């Protein structure tokens, strides 16, 4: 395609020769000839252009280029432009049309037009597969599950019974949607209940009775579930993930959790049961959220934070336990000042002992002077 066509797809402007034919988008150091488009939107990559074999580049506004670059696409927001560029040069997964003879599709399952079902996939009784969906090898779609049109199920994905996926959902390898919730109860109040109410262990867990999960999981449109992520079905109703929400690899979502639209949950996030998360919330890597917590819309929680209390909308929380950002920084500053504080206290004690005529004060314990 021509440079001008790529720019039109990005809603960006072209400077120089807009008729240059482009075959690939590449790192500037990997350009092999004039049909390669160098992606040089970062200033460090910009410095590689003088030695590149590319004659066309994508750059940020204000970039200065060598004479060897005959045409350029100028973008305002490089990271957003990168998303558009990768759409233009996308390399879709390989999917053969139709149902492969080595796939199993239950006789009463409903498979719409334009579906690709790969070898060793399993489509259970009464399951419904929407038009244009791609089901790759070793995927399981269990009984009564519904897969929305245009969805993509990567190898090893497990879709549980009665689970509902909206349109254009992407489920990455070995993700499991619709597992039983982690719910158990003791005949009498057990250790967990007494620990929560009194801070002491009073009860004894002599028996753990499983609480079955008869609910399901419902995903909205354009939801993406990362590799190895797990989403538990609701106990009675449904665990729900709102449209546009993106869930990273190795994320655990507990039973009855309600997550709003356009949220981002990064790797290793764990959300305990019955938590409610609003719209456009961001949970950074390794955030842990306790059960029955409410997180307001547009909140951001920093990495490694432990959320044990409700978070209001549009707030930034961080730390363990998570507190408002300003308060967390005050705590970190206080910790950093402890060594100096101990030294000052020791000096004051020495001064007091000198005034009292008792000589130098005893040395403080070794751990008191450490960072």
N, C-alpha and C positions, 0 to 999 in steps of 0.2 A: 504494500500500500504506500501511497505517497505521504510525505511529511505533513502536507496540508490536511489530509484525512485524519491522521492521528491527532493533530492539533484540534480539529473540529470535535472529535470525540471527547477531548479534555476541556473544551470550551476555553482554549488558550490561543495565544497569537503566535504567528510564525514570523521570524525575521530571516532574511536571506532567501536562498533557493528553496521554495516550497514544493518543487517537483521531484526532489530526491526520493528515490524508491527505497523503502525500508523493509527488510525481511525479519530482523530480530531486534530485541531490546537487550542491551548487555551492559555489564560493568565496563567502564572506559578501558581498563587494562586488558579486557578480553575481546575487544573489537578486532575482527579479522579482515575487515574491508569496508568499502563505502556503503554497503547495504545494512550495516549495523548501526543502530541508534544508541549512542552513549548516554547513559543515565548519570548526569553530573550535577544533580541538584544540591549536593552538599559541597561545601568549599574545599574539603579534602579531596573529593573526587574531581572537582574542577581543575585542580592542579595536575591531574593525570592527562588532561586532554592534549597538551602539546606533543606528547609521545604516543598518542592513540592513533590507530588506523581509521577511526571513524571520521566521517566528514559532516555528520549531523549529530546534534545533542539536545537533550532536554535540560534546561537550566532554570535557576531561580531568577527573579527579577534583579537587575543590576549587575549581573555577572559579566565579566570581561573574558572574551574568548580569543584563542589564537586564530590566525588567518586560515589555518587548515580546516576549520569548521565553517562550511559553506552555508549551512542552514541550522537554525535553532528553533526549538519550541520553548517559549518563555512562560513559566507558571508562577502563580502567586503563592500558593500553599503547597510546598513540595510533597509533604507526606500525603496529602489528599490527592495530589496529582499522581503519585505513585500507585494508589489504589486504582485509579482510572486506567493508567498504563497497563497494569497487570490484567485488567479486564480485556483490554485490546489484544494483548499477547497471551491470553490464557491458553493453557494446554489442558483441555478437559480429560477426565479419566477415560480409559478405554472401556467401552461398553458395547457389546454386541446387541443388536435389536432383537426384541422378542424374548421368549422364555427358553432358556437352554434346556436340552433334554435331560441333563443331569441335575437340574433344580427340581425341588418338590413344591408343587402348588396344590393345595387342597382342592378337591372338586368343587366345593361351594365357596371358595375364595373368589373375589371379584377383582380382576386385573384390567385396568383401563388401557386405552390405546397409547402406543408410543412408549411402553414400559420396557425396560431391560432388566432381566433377572438372570444372574450369572450362575455358573455351576455351583452345586452344593449349597445354594440358598434354600431356606425353608419358609414357605408362606402357609400359615396355619389356617384352620377352619374359619370360614366367614370373615377372614381378613379382607381389607379393601386397600388396593394399591392405586393411588391417583395417577392420572395421565402424566407421561414424561418422567416418571420416577426411575431412578437407577438403583438397583439392588445388586451389590457386588458379592463375591464369593463368601460363603460361610456366614451370611447374615441370617438371623432368625427373626421372623415377624410372627408373633404368636397369635393365638385364636382371638378373633373379634377386634384386633388392632386395626387402626385406620392410619394410613400414610398419605399425607396431602400431596397434591400434584407438584411435580417438579422437584421432589425431594431427592437426596442422595444419601444412601446408606453404605458406608465404607465397610471393608471386610471385617467380619467378626462382630459387627454391631448386634446388640440384642434388644429387641423391642418386645416388651412383655404383653401379656393378655390385656385387652381392652384399652391399651394405651392409644392416645390420639395425637398425631403429629399434624400440624398445619401445613400450609403450602411452603415449598422451597426450604424445608428444613435440611440441615446437614448433620449427620451423625457420624463421627469419626471412629476409626478402628477400636473395637473392643469396648466401646461405651455401652453401658447397660441402662436402659430406661424402663422403669416399671418393676424394680426389685421390691421385695417385701420390706416394710419399714422395720427398723431396729426397735421393736416394742416388746417388752417383757414386764410381768407384774408378779409380785409375791403375794401369797395368801394373807399375810399380815404385813403391816408396815415394815419395810426392810431398811437396810443400811443407807441407801440413797435418800429416802424420805427423811430419816432422822438427821442425816448430815445436813440436808438443806434447811430444816426447820430449827435445829438446835446447835449445829456445828459439831455434834458428837455422833459417833456410831453407836446406836442403841439396838436396832433391830438386826436380825440375822437372816441372810438370804438362803433359807433352807430349800426353797423351790423357786425356779424361774419359769413361770407360765407364759408361753408365747401368746402374743396378741396378734391375731391374723390381720392382714391388710386386704380388705375387700374393696377399697377404692382403686383409683387409677392415677395416671399421669396425663396431663393435657398440655401440649406445647402449642404456642401460637404460631403465626407465620414467620418465616425467616429466622427461626431459632437455630443456633449452631451449638452442638455438644461435642466437646473435645475428646481426644482419645483417652480411654480408661476412666472417663467420668462415670459417676453412678447417680441415678436419681430414683429415690424410693417412692413407691406409690402411697397414696393417702390411706389412712386407716379405714375411714368410711367414705369420705368424699374423694377429692382429687388433689394431688400436688400439681400446682400450675406454674408454668413458665410463660411470661408474656411475650408478645410478638417482638422480634428484633433483638432479643436478648442473646448474648454470646457467652458461652461457658467454656472455660479453658480445660486443658488436660488435667486429669486426676483430681477433679472437683467432686465433693460429696454433698448431695442435697438430700436432707432428711425428709421423712414423711410429713405430709400436710403443709409443707412450705409453700408460700405464695410469693412469687417473684414477678415484678412488674415488667413493663416494656423497656426495651433498649438498655438493659443493664449489662455490665461487664463484670464477670466473676473470673479472676485470674487463677493461675495454677495453684493447686493444693489448698484452695479455699474449702472450708468445711462449714456447712450450715446445718444446725441441729433442727429437730422437728418442730413444726408449728410456728416457725418464724415467718414474719411478714416483711417483705422487702419492697419498697416503692418503685417508682419508675426512674430510669436513668441512673441508678445507683452503681457505683464502682467499688468493688472489693478487690484490693490488690493481693498479690501472692501471699499464701499462707495465712490469710485472715481466718480466724475461727469465730463463729457466731453461736452463742448459747441458744437453747430452746426458748420459744415463746417471746423472743425479742422482736421489736418493731423498728425498722430502719426507714426513715422518711425519704421521699423522692429527692434525687439529685445529691444525696450524701456521698461522700468519698471517704473510704477507710484505708489508711496506709498499710503497707506490707507488714506481716508478722503481728498484727494487732489482734487482741482478744476482746471481742465484743460481748459484754455481759449485761448491758443495760440498753434501753431504747436510745436511738439516735434521732434527733430532730432532722427535718428536711434541710437540705442545702448546707450541711455542716461537714467540716473535715475533722475526722477523729483519727487518733493514732495511739499506739502504746499498748502495754499489757499490765492492767486492763486499759481498754481504749478510753481516752478522754479527749476533750476538744484540743485541737492542735496547739493553741497558745499555751494551754495548761501543761500539755506534754513537754513542750520546750522549756517551760519553767522548771519542771521536774528534772529534765536532763541537765540543765544548767546547775541546779542545786546539787546533783550528784557529782558533777565535775568539780564543784567547789569544796567538796568534803575534805580532800587532802589538805587544802590550805586552811580550812576551818579547824581541823584537828591540830595543825601546827600552831595556829594562833591561840587555841585554847591551852595547848601545852606551854606556850610562852607566857601566857597570862598566869598559869599556875606557878611557874617558876618565879615570876615577879612577886606573886603573893607570898610564896614561901620565903623569898628573900626578905620581904618586908617583915615577916613574922620571925625572921631569924632562924628558920628551920633549914636553910640551905636549899639545894635544888630539889624540885619535885621528882617523885619516882617516874621512870619512863613509862610512856603509854604502851599498852599492848601492841605487839607488832602489827596485827591486822588493822588497827585503828589508823595507821599511817599509810595504808595501801590505797591505790586508786579504786 
